[in-house]
Amino acid sequence: MRCGGYPMSDDNLVISEVSLLGAGCATLSLGARANEFKAHNFIIVDSGKHLPKDHIWGFWFMPWLAKTDKVIRKRWSNWQIISPEKCITHSSKLHPYCALNRNEWINTCSDQAKKNEVKFTRVLNSKKQFQIIDSRPPPIPKGTMLQHFSGYEIETPIDIFDDTIATLMDFRCDQSLGMHFIYCLPFSKRHALVESTIFSPTIAPQEFYDKAIKNYLKDVKNLDDFDIIRSEAGAIPLAVLKQRDISFTGIGGNGGAIRPSSGYAFSFIQKQVEQIVNTQAPGHPLKVKVPHSQFEIWMDKIFLAVIRKNPLLAPLIFTNMAQSLNGDNFACFLSGQANLKIWCRVVLSMPKIPFITALFGIVFKRKLK
């Protein structure tokens, strides 16, 4: 017998109704795995008013990302970090850099959730719920450091791109508004996503991003002629944000999934979902953990303090970090899987005075509170 899409092999098994607020990456990723829950039924509650434009999610492949395998658009076993002085190239067959389209992942998860008999509704049931898991974005305090970006997916009439290498950061661009780099994912020799990305508290004028992309294509790729297939833009808070409503269980961006130092969230949301699946217990609320250690969060705060005060150090910081690690280490570090040896290499590669100054500044502020 089945009840709401879940096996009922035990007559004494009590099914707990769990409402998931918001139909975004976190709740739909969880709903897509509803068949793996023996004693919890899911109801996704969403107004349907917010329909974000499609964009690319990037990540390094890790064990908890196995479910993404069929949706991954492209994998790169090689990637680069470039400054005016250095070009660091990394390789990893175990942890390639991957990209997928947001809408394809969302639609795939939505279809799978419906197959799992997950209910969809626009209004939260007024009756008391066994558990409410909230994925709605938390408020962002004024002055928060942001990773903001704008870019284009383009096609060219001739072969331009090396589609075996992803350019994750190219700092050969205008640094006047903060830490700024070009992100370039080549899907083929004539087709790529090219984005201008800035770390700063203030969104830049659209003209700034456009000019940066055009200059990069002209100066670095010697390209003037291209067609824009689509555009994408966004802003990701780089901070530890307070949960939207502490009476609910937070998940995704509302549950601490965004990595403060990088803005990466997709991989960490899947890690959260994997943890929920593995720790479920009949009759108990589902546990949702922040996928970052307190040590990682502390180190991220120091890094962001340095970047906020010394944005021109960013090319040195990232090329030094990349140079201190091999490809597997680099992928693990940015995926929250770094061991003590990797952390020691990263710390030793950093410019000492700015980081020590930032550390003392954070400690002093905490003592004043």
Order of alpha helices (4+ residues) and beta strands (2+ residues): beta-beta-beta-alpha-beta-beta-beta-beta-beta-beta-alpha-beta-beta-beta-beta-beta-beta-alpha-beta-beta-alpha-alpha-alpha-alpha-alpha-alpha
